[in-house]
Amino acid sequence: MTTVAVPGSARRTSVDLELLDDAADRLLSLLRDSLSGGGCALVVRNTVKRAQDTFDQLAQAFAPGEVSLHHSRFLASDRARNDAWLTSAFGPPGKGPRPDRHVVVATQVAEQSLDVDFDLLVTDLAPIDLLLQRIGRIHRHVRPRPQGLRRPRCAVVAEDWSSVPPRFVPGAEAVYDRFTLLQSARLVGERATNERPLMLPDDISGLVAAAYESVPVGHEPWHRLVQEARDTWESRRLALEGRARAFRIAPPEGQGSSLNGWLGRSVGEADDSVHGLAQVRDSDDSIEVIALVRDRDGLLVLPGWIAEPRAGEVLPVDSEPDADLARATPAARCGCRRRCAGDLAVTLW
């Protein structure tokens, strides 16, 4: 076997870390002070509800149009439009006009894939590998920065950093394992407290390895909590691995054996049953829906804001819509199994 060393990126970024308790006034004060001379900030929340609540608070405090919201529960057409605007406004220099001052409130949709570049990051605490992904959204490209934002800064949010261990923000443990959050909290807390900047990409491998190693990170008061959380995490990981093992491709049977029928002997044809879906995903069930607006007369109409020539048109409920109207209906996937709030009628297709 030949091993070839691949040189790392020549780009180096030093990122200042700070700890921020989860309070609306603390966040607002940080953003107002940091963006007083202009600039663009990204606020990443771990759940859609937290992102929506944060957007509502900041939209009242900043000028109209200076705060936007982006998450995965938008209609597919709206999500595509949001992504296009994000990459145009906050992408590489020359991609599109960049706002003088703006705050983007987002969930994990801004964590990766999108080539966006912000001057400042405020993020809920997350597992260290995902936190590093989020940090990759600041100072991503070379461009002029406002005074005070010329060094990359990341404020990491917990409900209370002074407690031992820190209390996580609401909903964090519904999204991420407690073990990975505890390890991340200790690593980030030590860096920020000792004023040791992150050096990227140099620190990435060491931090990720430290977060997932078997020896708990931190001092004695943490050890028992971290070990208990690790045992739970490891049990869950082994259970998932066991369920996945049934659908793995088996190795060829002996040296020199034929590959004919290899896939068929291992997995077979996927189907649409619960058993079949388990071959490609291991998550909560969701249902396919279309989202329609109910007007004052009780009729279901296509949302008027979607980029479709037939936006606002009534959808018939006693007959099949024509092909063009059917294609124009906004599709989405829903996992909440509840009627959505507001004037959106969620209807099985």
Phi, psi and omega in degrees: 000135179256130178251129180243122178282128179260122181296143178285173179296142177283347181281129178237136180230128176258120186246126176278131179255141172219154182258136183228124175287151186279089176216137184301320182291327178293315179296314182298318179296317179299314183291318180298314180294315185290326184258017181298331178256018183098175180126169184234127183242148175244126176246116183252124177251153183280340180228157180296319181299316178297321178295317180296316180296318179296318178300315180301318181293314184286327180297331178282335185268333181256168180293153178305134178087358181267356179229134178228160185236135180218125177205178189278353184268004173293155171302154184304319181293321178292320179298317179297320179293320177299314180298319180296319179293319179301311182290333177284314185281329187235016179276201181300155178305136181090353180291322181184172179295130181263132180299149176292321177213130182198147174238122174259122175257124187215169171256207183293354179297337179266004187285326183205177178076311182280131177273083181239154188221117180242162180274334186213143177235133168238124186221141169299147175301136179216168174310145192300324180294322178286326176298320178294325175299316180295320180297334176293355178270359180247141180050045183283331181233161178276120179199161176296139180240150176296155176304136181091347179238019183280345170254138178297134179229140177226121175259123183258128189257129167230162180297320179206109181282344184280341179282160180238110353284171179301146175278131182282159179292156180304135177087351184298316184281351172280342182256319185237155178291144180300323180300310182293328177290318179297316179297317179296318181300319181291315181297314180292317181300316180296318179298311184292317181297322180271005179054044177258108180297155170281135174250111183253138008269004189303321186276353189297306185297320180294319180293317180294318178298318181295327183288332185249004179286164185285335180279124181299141177278139173108188185270176187308316181303336181275336195301312183296315180297317181292319182294319177298317179293323179294319179301317178296316180298317182292321178297317180294319180298317180294324178295317178296320179296322178295319178293325181286335185300330181295340184247009178287152174283124181289152177292156175303147185276084175090157181294132178084002180286154182285150176271359179300127179075010183302311181295318181296324180290339187263308190244315185082188182280134176289150177229178185266006179284172176303319179298319180291319179297332180296343179290335186241347180206151177226077184211176179297149179296148172225165181236150179277130182224164164242145183253121182232152178264134176266120183276183184296336179271002180085006180275152178264124182233155174294138179307136184287346185267351184286152184277069179223140179302333184258019177303137180087358182279146179289135177263124180293143179248353181251007179202166179288137173289157177291167189299318182295319180292321179297319179293332183280344182292133183284121181265156176201166173247136183236129178247000187277340180060021179234160175290130183288150182286164177084208186258017177271125176262117181267121190233133174295136180273000000 
